[in-house]
Amino acid sequence: MAQYEKNSTTRRLRSSYLSAVVSISLVLFLLGASGMLLLHAHRLSEYFKENLTLTIILDENATEADAAWVRKQLDAAPYINETKYISKEEAAEEMKLLLGSDFMTVFDFNPLPLAVEAKIKGRYAQIDSVETIEKKLSMIPHIREITYQRSLVEMVNKNIQKTGFVLLVFISLMLFISLVLINNTIRLSIYARRFLINTMRLVGATQWFITRPFLWRSLLQGLFSGAIAIGLLIGVLYAAQNEFGEIMGVVDSNLWLFLFLCVVVLGMLISFVSTLFAVNKFIRIDSDKLYY
């Protein structure tokens, strides 16, 4: 009979430990997924900003040497990320694709001007900054006109602000829910061992002697839960890579490693702190209250 009770207690404790690991893993997965959204939102905003292109059209008398000189001036500017020279022939090919026909048959010569496409750096992708850059570039000789999609700049910056606010609220809410769920899960797990804690206290065990094995187990619990959550996140990343390969490629792999490390550390930290408070509570509680 005693052996049966011992085996039954062991099974209950293992079941409690396993349910705690699974619950914490799912919560950490949701928290990691929220971090993924925030990570991609930031990098995607930078990706779109840095792909804002200024089309710089040169005057009719500009030669290829003049275009090379203008491009050199642009490359030296601190607000320009990269440039690309557009020859008359390349401009004609682009117009042909745009119009769907060869408009050159109407002319005896190529009327299209030389041009340079310049991508500005992400931190300058604001309307006021772009307007300032436009004025500065207009002072460079041989530049006749500068064009860009103003509406696109306004839309990107407006949507980034909205998305950032929504994600901030969402992740804050997820973090709060995660803390509450993990804390409650661990408290229930410790509650199942309350009589063991009380017995150790009655026989004279010190608080640190009682707490130490629970804290060590909590660290392992957080580590295992974080590893499971990382496995789930890698599965999501693999599926997303197959569907959105180009977009996923804008995020540095070092940031993924940092996110995974944060998931593990957060799981261990929350598990450790929650276990510490729960065990101390049952150490100090009166024996009569253990049945309620």
C-alpha positions in Angstrom: 0.0 0.0 0.0 2.8 2.4 0.9 4.6 1.6 -2.4 1.3 2.3 -4.3 1.0 5.6 -2.6 4.6 6.4 -3.4 4.2 5.5 -7.1 1.0 7.5 -7.3 2.6 10.5 -5.8 5.6 10.2 -8.1 3.2 10.0 -11.1 1.3 13.1 -10.0 4.5 15.1 -9.5 5.8 14.1 -12.9 2.5 15.0 -14.5 2.6 18.4 -12.7 6.2 19.0 -13.8 5.4 18.0 -17.4 2.2 20.2 -17.5 4.2 23.1 -16.2 6.9 22.7 -18.8 4.4 22.5 -21.6 2.4 25.5 -20.4 5.6 27.6 -20.0 6.8 26.5 -23.4 3.6 27.7 -25.1 3.6 31.0 -23.3 7.3 31.5 -24.2 6.5 30.6 -27.8 3.8 33.3 -28.0 6.1 35.8 -26.4 8.9 34.8 -28.9 6.4 35.1 -31.8 5.5 38.6 -30.6 9.3 39.4 -30.5 9.5 38.1 -34.1 6.8 40.5 -35.2 8.5 43.4 -33.5 11.8 42.5 -35.0 10.4 42.2 -38.5 8.4 45.4 -38.2 11.5 47.4 -37.3 13.7 45.8 -40.0 11.0 46.0 -42.7 10.4 49.6 -42.0 14.2 50.2 -42.5 14.1 48.0 -45.6 11.3 50.1 -47.2 12.9 53.4 -46.1 16.3 52.5 -47.6 14.6 51.5 -50.9 13.2 55.0 -51.3 14.7 56.1 -54.7 15.3 59.6 -56.0 15.4 59.8 -59.8 17.9 62.6 -60.7 17.5 63.7 -64.3 20.4 65.5 -66.0 20.1 68.3 -68.5 20.1 67.7 -72.2 23.7 68.8 -72.7 25.1 66.5 -70.0 27.6 63.8 -71.2 28.4 60.5 -69.7 31.5 62.1 -68.1 29.2 64.7 -66.5 26.9 61.9 -65.3 29.9 60.1 -63.8 30.9 63.3 -62.0 27.4 63.8 -60.7 27.3 60.2 -59.4 30.6 60.7 -57.7 29.2 63.8 -55.9 26.2 61.8 -54.8 28.2 58.9 -53.5 30.2 61.3 -51.3 27.0 62.7 -49.8 26.3 61.4 -46.2 22.6 60.9 -46.9 23.0 58.7 -50.0 23.1 55.0 -49.6 23.9 53.9 -53.2 23.5 55.2 -56.7 22.9 53.7 -60.2 23.6 55.3 -63.5 20.8 55.1 -66.1 22.0 55.5 -69.7 19.8 56.7 -72.5 19.6 53.1 -73.9 18.6 51.7 -70.5 16.0 54.5 -70.1 14.6 53.6 -73.5 14.3 49.9 -72.5 12.4 50.9 -69.3 10.0 53.1 -71.3 9.4 50.3 -73.8 8.5 48.0 -70.9 6.3 50.7 -69.4 4.4 51.6 -72.5 4.3 48.1 -74.0 5.6 49.3 -77.4 8.8 50.8 -78.9 8.2 54.5 -78.9 11.6 55.1 -80.5 10.1 54.5 -84.0 8.6 58.0 -83.8 11.9 59.7 -83.3 15.1 59.8 -85.3 17.2 60.0 -82.1 16.9 59.0 -78.5 15.3 62.0 -76.7 15.6 60.6 -73.2 18.1 62.3 -70.9 20.8 60.7 -68.8 19.7 59.9 -65.2 21.0 58.7 -61.9 19.0 56.8 -59.4 19.9 57.4 -55.7 18.7 55.5 -52.7 18.8 57.5 -49.5 19.6 56.2 -46.1 16.7 55.1 -43.9 17.1 57.8 -41.2 16.7 60.5 -43.9 13.4 58.9 -45.3 11.2 61.7 -43.9 9.4 64.3 -45.9 11.2 67.3 -44.4 14.6 65.5 -44.8 13.9 64.5 -48.4 12.9 68.1 -49.3 16.1 69.4 -47.8 18.1 66.8 -49.7 16.2 67.8 -52.9 17.2 71.4 -52.5 20.9 70.5 -51.9 21.0 68.2 -54.9 19.4 70.8 -57.1 22.5 73.0 -56.6 24.8 70.5 -58.2 25.6 71.4 -61.9 24.0 69.4 -64.7 21.0 68.3 -62.5 17.8 69.4 -64.2 15.1 67.7 -62.1 14.6 65.4 -59.1 11.6 63.2 -58.8 10.4 60.8 -56.1 7.1 59.3 -54.8 6.2 61.8 -52.1 2.9 59.9 -51.3 4.9 56.7 -50.8 7.2 58.4 -48.2 4.2 59.8 -46.3 2.4 56.5 -46.4 5.4 54.5 -45.2 6.2 56.8 -42.2 2.5 57.0 -41.2 2.0 53.3 -41.3 5.3 52.7 -39.4 4.1 54.9 -36.6 0.7 53.1 -36.3 2.3 49.7 -36.6 4.9 50.5 -33.9 2.3 51.7 -31.5 0.0 48.6 -32.0 2.9 46.2 -31.6 4.1 48.0 -28.5 0.7 47.6 -26.9 0.4 44.0 -28.1 3.8 42.9 -26.8 3.2 44.7 -23.5 0.0 42.8 -23.1 1.6 39.5 -24.1 4.4 40.0 -21.6 1.9 40.7 -18.8 -0.2 37.7 -19.7 3.0 35.6 -19.9 4.1 36.6 -16.4 0.7 35.8 -14.9 0.3 32.5 -16.7 3.8 31.2 -15.9 3.5 32.4 -12.3 0.1 30.7 -11.8 1.4 27.5 -13.4 4.4 27.3 -11.1 2.3 28.1 -8.1 0.0 25.2 -8.9 3.0 23.0 -9.3 4.4 24.0 -6.0 1.0 23.7 -4.4 1.0 19.9 -5.2 4.2 19.7 -3.1 3.0 21.8 -0.2 2.8 18.8 2.2 6.4 17.8 1.4 7.5 21.4 2.1 5.7 21.4 5.4 7.1 18.1 6.4 10.7 19.3 5.7 10.0 22.4 7.7 8.6 20.4 10.7 11.7 18.2 10.9 13.9 21.3 11.2 15.2 21.8 7.6 16.4 25.3 6.9 14.7 27.6 4.4 17.6 27.4 2.0 17.7 23.6 2.3 14.0 23.4 1.4 14.2 26.1 -1.4 17.4 25.0 -3.2 16.1 21.8 -5.0 13.0 23.7 -6.1 15.0 26.6 -7.5 17.4 24.2 -9.3 14.4 22.4 -10.8 12.9 25.7 -11.8 16.0 26.6 -13.8 15.9 23.3 -15.6 12.2 23.8 -16.1 12.8 27.2 -17.7 15.6 25.8 -19.8 13.6 22.9 -21.2 10.6 25.2 -21.8 12.8 27.7 -23.6 14.3 25.0 -25.8 10.8 23.7 -26.7 9.7 27.3 -27.5 12.8 27.8 -29.7 12.0 24.6 -31.6 8.5 25.8 -32.3 9.8 29.2 -33.4 12.3 27.6 -35.7 9.5 25.6 -37.2 7.5 28.9 -37.8 10.6 30.5 -39.3 11.2 27.6 -41.6 7.6 27.8 -42.9 7.8 31.5 -43.3 11.1 31.3 -45.1 9.5 29.1 -47.8 6.6 31.5 -48.2 8.3 34.9 -47.7 12.0 34.2 -48.4 12.9 37.8 -49.6 11.2 39.5 -46.6 12.7 37.1 -44.1 16.1 37.7 -45.5 16.2 41.3 -44.4 16.7 40.2 -40.7 20.2 39.5 -39.5 20.7 35.9 -38.2 22.5 37.4 -35.1 19.1 39.0 -34.2 17.5 35.6 -34.3 20.1 34.2 -32.0 19.6 37.1 -29.6 15.8 36.5 -29.7 16.3 32.8 -28.9 18.6 33.6 -26.1 16.1 36.1 -24.6 13.4 33.5 -24.7 15.5 31.0 -22.8 16.8 33.6 -20.3 13.3 35.0 -19.7 11.9 31.5 -19.2 14.5 30.6 -16.6 14.2 34.0 -14.9 10.4 33.9 -14.6 10.4 30.3 -13.5 13.1 31.0 -10.9 11.4 34.1 -9.4 7.9 32.5 -9.4 9.3 29.4 -7.7 11.1 31.4 -5.1 8.0 33.3 -4.1 5.8 30.2 -4.2 8.1 28.0 -2.0 8.6 30.8 0.5 4.9 31.2 0.8 4.3 27.6 1.7 7.3 27.6 4.1 5.7 30.4 6.1 2.1 29.2 5.9 0.5 27.5 8.9 0.0 23.8 8.8 -3.7 24.1 9.3 -4.1 26.2 6.2 -2.5 23.6 3.9 -5.8 21.9 3.5 -7.6 25.0 2.1 
